[in-house]
């Protein structure tokens, strides 16, 4: 654990960003943008019980070449809560934010942890409109090893919705903040910042910015492997080398599905919340993937333009 403030910490906080909101199915979805419109777009999706600030130390280092948006999915952060959740509605939120944030044609989507599931749903439903999907410490398991997170509300008698714990004292709440799964704290300043951004005032004190009943009222489906295999856009995987999250253990299975052609990176010395361990390495890995895809698209466009030029050029017969 380093007690020194890393150089990127203050630089990221000083990088300007703009807040925005869009309504999706009657619920307000909050987001933040970095970078100029007209650049290629990236949408960043956080994991469970998290919020857009998970990306605060990554987004600024993408914004020099991209238009970037990070959103609070419904039930998290400063967005509204729903009576019921589904992969479909979470994907619609991403699609709506992409439009509201003016990410342009064929934007890229990056999802961390449970946000990888949301990215998968977005790729499944809107893949033809996307430039590609990057899964950050999220993988799809083979069906025989898949453990369903959602649909509990369909199988069990509906229970009263749980509320988050209310702390009378803000400092007491901050002292209870933990990453899930727990991992070494590489930079205490990041932990303090994220903890502070995870609280909201309520009657009687302070509570967390997430709906604790989200997974009780979430419909996910059990065909994630098939949805990944059928996505109409490219994909890549970036993993924390020392991640202990079970959702990140099946990269080999994803590689098999793609016959070994899936771009895959492990960031050395990082854990599940790898954007807090080494945000610069995470940002550069994302850039490496996306700029490669951009180069492939540019080369394809050049070949198509050349072919069109050759097709319309007049044919000249040699003189006798």
N, C-alpha and C positions, 0 to 999 in steps of 0.2 A: 504494500500500500504506500503510495506516494503522498506526502503531505504538501508537496509543492503544487501550485496552480499551474497546469500545463499551458503552454503558449496559446493553444487553440481555444481555450475556454473563454477568455475575455473577447477574443477576436470573433468568435461565434455570436456571443451576446451582443456585440456592437454591430453586427451585420444587419442592415434594415430588413424588415419583413412587414407584410401587410395582412391584417385580419380580414376575414370575410365570413359570410353565412349564406346558406342556401337551404330551402325547405324541401324535404323529401318525404312524401307520404305523410304529410302533416307534422313532421318533426324537424326542428331546426338543427342543421348540421354546421358546426363551426370548423373553420380551416384557416391556415396561415400560408402566405405565399412569399417566395424569395425569387429574385432574378427577373429579367426583362421578358415581357411578352414578345412572341416571335421566335424565341429560342425553342429548341425541342423540349417537350414537357416530361416531367416525372411526377407521379403521385406516390406519396409515401404513406403506408398504412401501419399503424401501431398494433401491438399485441393486446392480450386480454388485461383488463383492469389497468389500462395504461391511457395514454393521450398523446397528442401531437408533439408535446415537448420531448418525447423520447427521441425525436429527430433534430432537436435544436442544435446539436453539435455535429451533425452530418450535413444537413440541408445547405448551410452557407458555403460549404466547400464543393457543392455541386452547382451552385447558382451562378458561377462565372461562365458556365457553358450551357446551362439548362434553365428553363422556367420550372420552378419546383413548388409543389403544394403538399402540405401535410394536413390531414384531417383528423378530427375527433369523431370516430364512429359513434353511432347512436348508443346511448347507455354508458358513454365514457367522456371524460374531459368536460368541456363546456358545451357539448351537444345535448339535445333532449333525450329523454328515455322513452321506450316503447312498452306497450302492454305485452307484445310478442315480438320476437326477433327471428330472422331467417337469413341464410346465406344469400338468398335472392335480394332481400331488401338492403343488406349491407353492401352488396355489389352495386345496387342502384345508387346508393349514397356516393360511392367512389365515382361512378359514371357522371353523376350530377355535379360533383365537385370538380371533376376534370373540365367540364364545360364552363362552370362558373369562374374557374381560375384561369380560363383562356390558355389551356395547354396546347392547343393547336391539333394538327392531324397526327395520328399514330403516336400518341404519347406512350410512355413506359410506366409500368406499375411495379412498385417494390413493397413487399409485405413481410413484416417481422413476426415470427411466432404465430399466434392466432391470426394476425394480420396476413400471414401467408395463406391461411384458409380463405380469407376474404379476397386476397389477390387471385387465388385459384378460381373462386366463384366469378370474379370479374373477368378473368381470362376465358372461362367457360362460356359466359354470356355475351361478352363484348370483344372476344379475341381478334376478330376480323378488323376491328377498329384500332387495335393496339400495336405498338412497335415491339412489345415483348414484356414478359413478366419475370422479375427476379424474386426468388424466395430466400429470405434471410433467416437462417436457422429454423426452417420449416421444411418438412419432407412429407411425401405421401406414402403411407404404409401399404403393404400387400393386404388384400381383403382378410386373410386368415389371422392377421395380427392387428387389424384395425380396431380401435376402441372408440366407440361412438361417444362424442361429448354431448350432443344435443338430443332433442326429441324426448327428453324426460317428461316434459309437460304432456306429451301424447300418451305415454305409457302409464303414468302415475296420476293419482288423484291430485288435482291442482291444490297446492298449498298456499297459504298466505305469503305474499311477497315479503322477502327479507329486507331489512333496512341496514344501512351501514352503521357501524358503531359511532356514537357521538362522544367526543372528548371535550370536557369543559375547558381544558387548557391546551392551547395550540402546541406548546413545546412538548407536552406529553404525547400528542398525536404524532408529531414529527419523529419522536424517539421510537415509535412503533413501526415506522416505514421500513419495508423490506422488499428486495427483488424476489420474484417467484419465477423459477426456482432460485433459491439463495445461492449467492456466489461471492467470491472475494471482492471487496471494494477497492478497485484500482485507484480511483480518484475521489476522495471524500467530498470535494467541492461539487462534483456532479451529483452524487447521492443527495447532498443537501439541497441542491437546486431542484432536482426532480421531486423530492419529498415536498418541498414548499409549493410547487406547482400542482401537487396532487390533492391538496386540501381545499375545501370550500366552507364558508361560514353558514351555519344553520342555527335554528333556535336552540339555545342551550349550549352552543359551542362550535365545534369543528367536526367535519366528517370528510370521507374520501369522495373523489369525483368519479365514482363508477357505480353502476347498478349491480348490486350483489346477486340479484335474481336473473341476470342476463342468461346464464347457462341453464337455469331451470326452465326458461321460456324461449329457448333457442332451437330452431329446426335446422339441422345441418345436412342431413342425408348421409348415406354410407357408400357413395360411389365416387369418392375423391380420386382414387387411382384412375378410374375410367375417364373422369373429367380432365385429369392431367394429360392422359394419353391422347385425348381428342382435341386439346386446345388448338385454336386456329392462329396461334402466334408462337414466337420463340420463347424459350425459358432458360433460366440459369439458377444455380444454387450457390449461396455464400453461407458458410458455416463458421461458428466459433470452434476453434480447435479443441477446447476443453469444455464444451457445452455439456450440461447434464440434463438437458430437456429431452424427454422421451420423443417429442414430436420431431426431433432433428436426427433421429437414428437411422433413417431409411433412405439416405442418399444413394446407396448402392442399388436399391430397388429402382429408384428413378433413373439411374444410369442404365440399368438393364432395359427398361421400357424404351429408352431412346437409343438403344444399341451403342451406348458409350459416347454419344455425341452431345451430351448435356454439359455445357460449361459449368465447372464446379470449383470453388475456391474454399480453402480453410484459412482463416486469419490466425496466425500463430499467437499463442498466449492469451486468447480471448475466450469468454464464456458465452452463455446464452444471450445476455444483454451486451453483445459485442460492440454496439455503438457507444457504450459508456466506457469500455475498456480501451478501444483504439479507434475513435471516430474517423481519423484521417485515413487509416488503412481501409476502413469500411467504405468511406466515400470514394477512395481511389479504385477499389475493387468494383464498385458499382459503375464508376466512370469507364473503367476498362471494358466491361461488358457492353455498356450502352453505346460507347463510341465505336466499338467494333461492329455492332449491329448497324449503327448509322453509316459506317463505311461500306458495309455490305449492301445496304439499301442504295447508297450513292452510286456504287459501281453498277448495280442492276439498272438504275435509272439511266446511267450513261450508255450502257449497252442497248437499252431499249430505244433511247434517243438516236443512237447511231444506226440502229436497224431501221427506224422510221425514215431517217435521212436517206439511207441506201434504197429503200423501197420507193421513195418519191423522186429520186434522181433519174433524169432521162438516160436511157441506155444509148450509147453511141456505137454504131457499127463501124469497124475499120474501113477506110476508103479503099476501093479496088485500084 
